[in-house]
Amino acid sequence: MISLSSIGAALVVLGCAYGIGTIGKHAMDGIARQPEASNKIQTAMIIACALIEGVSLFGVVVALIK
């Protein structure tokens, strides 16, 4: 039987994957439009992805503890 905590952890992971995919998509669009700003866009993308990873890790831990 699947527990509610594993469903919650799966939802957190799916949300994280969607968020990082969206960030990557928009970053690639921005780099395609302005190649000279690629370093700034890439830095902002990496920081945003790291923040999402941190929040999702916390969410998975909370979901599995309960």
Biopython code that builds the backbone (N, CA, C, O; Angstrom):
import numpy as np
from Bio.PDB.StructureBuilder import StructureBuilder

atoms = [
    (1, "MET", "N", (0.839, -1.184, 0.000)),
    (1, "MET", "CA", (0.000, 0.000, 0.000)),
    (1, "MET", "C", (0.881, 1.244, 0.000)),
    (1, "MET", "O", (1.881, 1.306, 0.715)),
    (2, "ILE", "N", (0.509, 2.214, -0.793)),
    (2, "ILE", "CA", (1.272, 3.459, -0.898)),
    (2, "ILE", "C", (0.835, 4.394, 0.223)),
    (2, "ILE", "O", (-0.356, 4.631, 0.426)),
    (3, "SER", "N", (1.820, 4.920, 0.946)),
    (3, "SER", "CA", (1.492, 5.823, 2.041)),
    (3, "SER", "C", (1.365, 7.258, 1.530)),
    (3, "SER", "O", (1.838, 7.602, 0.447)),
    (4, "LEU", "N", (0.718, 8.068, 2.337)),
    (4, "LEU", "CA", (0.542, 9.471, 1.952)),
    (4, "LEU", "C", (1.866, 10.215, 1.934)),
    (4, "LEU", "O", (2.031, 11.159, 1.161)),
    (5, "SER", "N", (2.817, 9.808, 2.774)),
    (5, "SER", "CA", (4.106, 10.499, 2.787)),
    (5, "SER", "C", (4.871, 10.267, 1.491)),
    (5, "SER", "O", (5.552, 11.169, 1.002)),
    (6, "SER", "N", (4.763, 9.056, 0.927)),
    (6, "SER", "CA", (5.458, 8.815, -0.338)),
    (6, "SER", "C", (4.789, 9.565, -1.486)),
    (6, "SER", "O", (5.468, 9.989, -2.421)),
    (7, "ILE", "N", (3.479, 9.734, -1.429)),
    (7, "ILE", "CA", (2.786, 10.540, -2.443)),
    (7, "ILE", "C", (3.215, 12.004, -2.318)),
    (7, "ILE", "O", (3.437, 12.679, -3.323)),
    (8, "GLY", "N", (3.328, 12.483, -1.091)),
    (8, "GLY", "CA", (3.780, 13.861, -0.877)),
    (8, "GLY", "C", (5.200, 14.074, -1.367)),
    (8, "GLY", "O", (5.502, 15.100, -1.976)),
    (9, "ALA", "N", (6.078, 13.107, -1.102)),
    (9, "ALA", "CA", (7.456, 13.222, -1.577)),
    (9, "ALA", "C", (7.505, 13.206, -3.096)),
    (9, "ALA", "O", (8.284, 13.946, -3.697)),
    (10, "ALA", "N", (6.686, 12.376, -3.721)),
    (10, "ALA", "CA", (6.647, 12.318, -5.185)),
    (10, "ALA", "C", (6.149, 13.634, -5.769)),
    (10, "ALA", "O", (6.661, 14.084, -6.794)),
    (11, "LEU", "N", (5.163, 14.254, -5.136)),
    (11, "LEU", "CA", (4.658, 15.537, -5.618)),
    (11, "LEU", "C", (5.714, 16.631, -5.499)),
    (11, "LEU", "O", (5.830, 17.494, -6.369)),
    (12, "VAL", "N", (6.478, 16.586, -4.419)),
    (12, "VAL", "CA", (7.558, 17.565, -4.245)),
    (12, "VAL", "C", (8.597, 17.396, -5.347)),
    (12, "VAL", "O", (9.054, 18.383, -5.923)),
    (13, "VAL", "N", (8.968, 16.167, -5.642)),
    (13, "VAL", "CA", (9.965, 15.914, -6.679)),
    (13, "VAL", "C", (9.447, 16.333, -8.049)),
    (13, "VAL", "O", (10.193, 16.904, -8.846)),
    (14, "LEU", "N", (8.183, 16.056, -8.327)),
    (14, "LEU", "CA", (7.611, 16.477, -9.607)),
    (14, "LEU", "C", (7.580, 18.003, -9.734)),
    (14, "LEU", "O", (7.874, 18.546, -10.800)),
    (15, "GLY", "N", (7.232, 18.678, -8.668)),
    (15, "GLY", "CA", (7.238, 20.139, -8.690)),
    (15, "GLY", "C", (8.620, 20.707, -8.901)),
    (15, "GLY", "O", (8.796, 21.688, -9.623)),
    (16, "CYS", "N", (9.601, 20.089, -8.269)),
    (16, "CYS", "CA", (10.990, 20.514, -8.429)),
    (16, "CYS", "C", (11.443, 20.314, -9.868)),
    (16, "CYS", "O", (12.070, 21.201, -10.446)),
    (17, "ALA", "N", (11.139, 19.179, -10.443)),
    (17, "ALA", "CA", (11.542, 18.897, -11.820)),
    (17, "ALA", "C", (10.874, 19.876, -12.789)),
    (17, "ALA", "O", (11.513, 20.351, -13.728)),
    (18, "TYR", "N", (9.612, 20.172, -12.568)),
    (18, "TYR", "CA", (8.911, 21.123, -13.430)),
    (18, "TYR", "C", (9.527, 22.522, -13.308)),
    (18, "TYR", "O", (9.730, 23.208, -14.310)),
    (19, "GLY", "N", (9.820, 22.934, -12.075)),
    (19, "GLY", "CA", (10.395, 24.261, -11.861)),
    (19, "GLY", "C", (11.763, 24.412, -12.498)),
    (19, "GLY", "O", (12.041, 25.428, -13.135)),
    (20, "ILE", "N", (12.612, 23.424, -12.335)),
    (20, "ILE", "CA", (13.949, 23.495, -12.917)),
    (20, "ILE", "C", (13.874, 23.426, -14.442)),
    (20, "ILE", "O", (14.642, 24.099, -15.129)),
    (21, "GLY", "N", (12.964, 22.624, -14.971)),
    (21, "GLY", "CA", (12.786, 22.569, -16.417)),
    (21, "GLY", "C", (12.321, 23.894, -16.987)),
    (21, "GLY", "O", (12.776, 24.311, -18.052)),
    (22, "THR", "N", (11.418, 24.556, -16.284)),
    (22, "THR", "CA", (10.931, 25.858, -16.721)),
    (22, "THR", "C", (12.043, 26.907, -16.679)),
    (22, "THR", "O", (12.169, 27.727, -17.588)),
    (23, "ILE", "N", (12.837, 26.870, -15.625)),
    (23, "ILE", "CA", (13.958, 27.804, -15.527)),
    (23, "ILE", "C", (14.936, 27.576, -16.676)),
    (23, "ILE", "O", (15.399, 28.532, -17.299)),
    (24, "GLY", "N", (15.248, 26.322, -16.953)),
    (24, "GLY", "CA", (16.169, 26.007, -18.049)),
    (24, "GLY", "C", (15.630, 26.453, -19.394)),
    (24, "GLY", "O", (16.373, 26.978, -20.223)),
    (25, "LYS", "N", (14.333, 26.245, -19.616)),
    (25, "LYS", "CA", (13.713, 26.641, -20.884)),
    (25, "LYS", "C", (13.806, 28.143, -21.086)),
    (25, "LYS", "O", (14.197, 28.611, -22.156)),
    (26, "HIS", "N", (13.447, 28.891, -20.064)),
    (26, "HIS", "CA", (13.459, 30.337, -20.199)),
    (26, "HIS", "C", (14.881, 30.891, -20.253)),
    (26, "HIS", "O", (15.126, 31.908, -20.902)),
    (27, "ALA", "N", (15.805, 30.238, -19.585)),
    (27, "ALA", "CA", (17.199, 30.674, -19.670)),
    (27, "ALA", "C", (17.741, 30.457, -21.079)),
    (27, "ALA", "O", (18.452, 31.313, -21.604)),
    (28, "MET", "N", (17.417, 29.336, -21.690)),
    (28, "MET", "CA", (17.869, 29.093, -23.060)),
    (28, "MET", "C", (17.226, 30.083, -24.033)),
    (28, "MET", "O", (17.873, 30.530, -24.980)),
    (29, "ASP", "N", (15.967, 30.423, -23.806)),
    (29, "ASP", "CA", (15.321, 31.441, -24.637)),
    (29, "ASP", "C", (16.020, 32.794, -24.492)),
    (29, "ASP", "O", (16.241, 33.500, -25.476)),
    (30, "GLY", "N", (16.363, 33.140, -23.258)),
    (30, "GLY", "CA", (17.049, 34.402, -23.018)),
    (30, "GLY", "C", (18.431, 34.438, -23.637)),
    (30, "GLY", "O", (18.840, 35.459, -24.190)),
    (31, "ILE", "N", (19.154, 33.335, -23.550)),
    (31, "ILE", "CA", (20.488, 33.280, -24.148)),
    (31, "ILE", "C", (20.386, 33.333, -25.670)),
    (31, "ILE", "O", (21.238, 33.934, -26.324)),
    (32, "ALA", "N", (19.358, 32.713, -26.237)),
    (32, "ALA", "CA", (19.182, 32.763, -27.691)),
    (32, "ALA", "C", (18.872, 34.179, -28.158)),
    (32, "ALA", "O", (19.280, 34.581, -29.248)),
    (33, "ARG", "N", (18.151, 34.935, -27.337)),
    (33, "ARG", "CA", (17.809, 36.301, -27.727)),
    (33, "ARG", "C", (18.966, 37.268, -27.504)),
    (33, "ARG", "O", (19.170, 38.190, -28.294)),
    (34, "GLN", "N", (19.727, 37.058, -26.422)),
    (34, "GLN", "CA", (20.842, 37.953, -26.105)),
    (34, "GLN", "C", (22.065, 37.120, -25.724)),
    (34, "GLN", "O", (22.321, 36.905, -24.539)),
    (35, "PRO", "N", (22.813, 36.655, -26.705)),
    (35, "PRO", "CA", (23.984, 35.812, -26.405)),
    (35, "PRO", "C", (25.053, 36.519, -25.567)),
    (35, "PRO", "O", (25.812, 35.865, -24.852)),
    (36, "GLU", "N", (25.113, 37.829, -25.651)),
    (36, "GLU", "CA", (26.129, 38.555, -24.880)),
    (36, "GLU", "C", (25.833, 38.539, -23.383)),
    (36, "GLU", "O", (26.732, 38.802, -22.585)),
    (37, "ALA", "N", (24.620, 38.245, -22.988)),
    (37, "ALA", "CA", (24.244, 38.200, -21.575)),
    (37, "ALA", "C", (24.219, 36.777, -21.036)),
    (37, "ALA", "O", (23.630, 36.524, -19.985)),
    (38, "SER", "N", (24.847, 35.855, -21.738)),
    (38, "SER", "CA", (24.746, 34.442, -21.346)),
    (38, "SER", "C", (25.359, 34.160, -19.979)),
    (38, "SER", "O", (24.847, 33.318, -19.241)),
    (39, "ASN", "N", (26.445, 34.846, -19.628)),
    (39, "ASN", "CA", (27.065, 34.597, -18.316)),
    (39, "ASN", "C", (26.151, 35.008, -17.173)),
    (39, "ASN", "O", (26.026, 34.286, -16.184)),
    (40, "LYS", "N", (25.512, 36.167, -17.305)),
    (40, "LYS", "CA", (24.597, 36.635, -16.257)),
    (40, "LYS", "C", (23.365, 35.743, -16.161)),
    (40, "LYS", "O", (22.900, 35.430, -15.065)),
    (41, "ILE", "N", (22.841, 35.337, -17.311)),
    (41, "ILE", "CA", (21.658, 34.474, -17.320)),
    (41, "ILE", "C", (21.990, 33.117, -16.717)),
    (41, "ILE", "O", (21.204, 32.571, -15.943)),
    (42, "GLN", "N", (23.153, 32.572, -17.068)),
    (42, "GLN", "CA", (23.547, 31.260, -16.551)),
    (42, "GLN", "C", (23.756, 31.307, -15.035)),
    (42, "GLN", "O", (23.365, 30.381, -14.323)),
    (43, "THR", "N", (24.369, 32.376, -14.546)),
    (43, "THR", "CA", (24.578, 32.508, -13.105)),
    (43, "THR", "C", (23.247, 32.584, -12.358)),
    (43, "THR", "O", (23.067, 31.925, -11.334)),
    (44, "ALA", "N", (22.317, 33.386, -12.871)),
    (44, "ALA", "CA", (21.005, 33.501, -12.233)),
    (44, "ALA", "C", (20.263, 32.174, -12.286)),
    (44, "ALA", "O", (19.569, 31.816, -11.335)),
    (45, "MET", "N", (20.401, 31.437, -13.388)),
    (45, "MET", "CA", (19.735, 30.140, -13.530)),
    (45, "MET", "C", (20.283, 29.143, -12.517)),
    (45, "MET", "O", (19.511, 28.419, -11.890)),
    (46, "ILE", "N", (21.589, 29.094, -12.349)),
    (46, "ILE", "CA", (22.191, 28.148, -11.409)),
    (46, "ILE", "C", (21.774, 28.472, -9.977)),
    (46, "ILE", "O", (21.496, 27.562, -9.197)),
    (47, "ILE", "N", (21.727, 29.748, -9.623)),
    (47, "ILE", "CA", (21.306, 30.134, -8.272)),
    (47, "ILE", "C", (19.845, 29.749, -8.037)),
    (47, "ILE", "O", (19.507, 29.213, -6.981)),
    (48, "ALA", "N", (18.987, 30.017, -9.008)),
    (48, "ALA", "CA", (17.573, 29.672, -8.864)),
    (48, "ALA", "C", (17.379, 28.162, -8.759)),
    (48, "ALA", "O", (16.573, 27.695, -7.954)),
    (49, "CYS", "N", (18.112, 27.396, -9.567)),
    (49, "CYS", "CA", (18.002, 25.936, -9.503)),
    (49, "CYS", "C", (18.484, 25.406, -8.160)),
    (49, "CYS", "O", (17.898, 24.467, -7.621)),
    (50, "ALA", "N", (19.538, 25.993, -7.614)),
    (50, "ALA", "CA", (20.037, 25.562, -6.310)),
    (50, "ALA", "C", (19.014, 25.844, -5.211)),
    (50, "ALA", "O", (18.829, 25.028, -4.308)),
    (51, "LEU", "N", (18.354, 26.993, -5.287)),
    (51, "LEU", "CA", (17.326, 27.308, -4.291)),
    (51, "LEU", "C", (16.152, 26.350, -4.389)),
    (51, "LEU", "O", (15.619, 25.920, -3.366)),
    (52, "ILE", "N", (15.744, 26.012, -5.597)),
    (52, "ILE", "CA", (14.648, 25.058, -5.767)),
    (52, "ILE", "C", (15.046, 23.692, -5.243)),
    (52, "ILE", "O", (14.243, 23.019, -4.597)),
    (53, "GLU", "N", (16.275, 23.272, -5.512)),
    (53, "GLU", "CA", (16.752, 21.980, -5.009)),
    (53, "GLU", "C", (16.730, 21.945, -3.481)),
    (53, "GLU", "O", (16.345, 20.937, -2.888)),
    (54, "GLY", "N", (17.140, 23.040, -2.844)),
    (54, "GLY", "CA", (17.142, 23.098, -1.386)),
    (54, "GLY", "C", (15.751, 23.000, -0.802)),
    (54, "GLY", "O", (15.526, 22.268, 0.162)),
    (55, "VAL", "N", (14.822, 23.729, -1.376)),
    (55, "VAL", "CA", (13.447, 23.688, -0.893)),
    (55, "VAL", "C", (12.835, 22.313, -1.125)),
    (55, "VAL", "O", (12.105, 21.809, -0.271)),
    (56, "SER", "N", (13.124, 21.704, -2.268)),
    (56, "SER", "CA", (12.552, 20.385, -2.543)),
    (56, "SER", "C", (13.151, 19.323, -1.626)),
    (56, "SER", "O", (12.448, 18.407, -1.198)),
    (57, "LEU", "N", (14.436, 19.436, -1.321)),
    (57, "LEU", "CA", (15.024, 18.492, -0.381)),
    (57, "LEU", "C", (14.361, 18.600, 0.985)),
    (57, "LEU", "O", (14.062, 17.593, 1.628)),
    (58, "PHE", "N", (14.137, 19.834, 1.417)),
    (58, "PHE", "CA", (13.440, 20.046, 2.688)),
    (58, "PHE", "C", (12.029, 19.470, 2.630)),
    (58, "PHE", "O", (11.576, 18.843, 3.587)),
    (59, "GLY", "N", (11.332, 19.677, 1.516)),
    (59, "GLY", "CA", (9.984, 19.156, 1.370)),
    (59, "GLY", "C", (9.925, 17.634, 1.400)),
    (59, "GLY", "O", (9.015, 17.058, 1.997)),
    (60, "VAL", "N", (10.890, 16.982, 0.760)),
    (60, "VAL", "CA", (10.934, 15.519, 0.763)),
    (60, "VAL", "C", (11.206, 14.997, 2.174)),
    (60, "VAL", "O", (10.588, 14.023, 2.606)),
    (61, "VAL", "N", (12.115, 15.633, 2.882)),
    (61, "VAL", "CA", (12.426, 15.208, 4.245)),
    (61, "VAL", "C", (11.203, 15.368, 5.141)),
    (61, "VAL", "O", (10.888, 14.470, 5.921)),
    (62, "VAL", "N", (10.523, 16.486, 5.040)),
    (62, "VAL", "CA", (9.325, 16.707, 5.856)),
    (62, "VAL", "C", (8.235, 15.685, 5.504)),
    (62, "VAL", "O", (7.569, 15.153, 6.391)),
    (63, "ALA", "N", (8.060, 15.417, 4.204)),
    (63, "ALA", "CA", (7.031, 14.465, 3.779)),
    (63, "ALA", "C", (7.340, 13.059, 4.280)),
    (63, "ALA", "O", (6.429, 12.326, 4.663)),
    (64, "LEU", "N", (8.591, 12.683, 4.282)),
    (64, "LEU", "CA", (8.937, 11.328, 4.704)),
    (64, "LEU", "C", (8.986, 11.167, 6.224)),
    (64, "LEU", "O", (8.820, 10.058, 6.732)),
    (65, "ILE", "N", (9.211, 12.260, 6.950)),
    (65, "ILE", "CA", (9.234, 12.171, 8.416)),
    (65, "ILE", "C", (7.825, 11.987, 8.963)),
    (65, "ILE", "O", (7.628, 11.233, 9.916)),
    (66, "LYS", "N", (6.854, 12.655, 8.383)),
    (66, "LYS", "CA", (5.484, 12.599, 8.914)),
    (66, "LYS", "C", (4.813, 11.310, 8.642)),
    (66, "LYS", "O", (3.660, 11.120, 9.028)),
]
sb = StructureBuilder()
sb.init_structure("model")
sb.init_model(0)
sb.init_chain("A")
sb.init_seg("    ")
for serial, (resi, resn, name, xyz) in enumerate(atoms, 1):
    if name == "N":
        sb.init_residue(resn, " ", resi, " ")
    sb.init_atom(name, np.array(xyz, "f"), 0.0, 1.0, " ", f" {name:<3s}", serial, name[0])
structure = sb.get_structure()
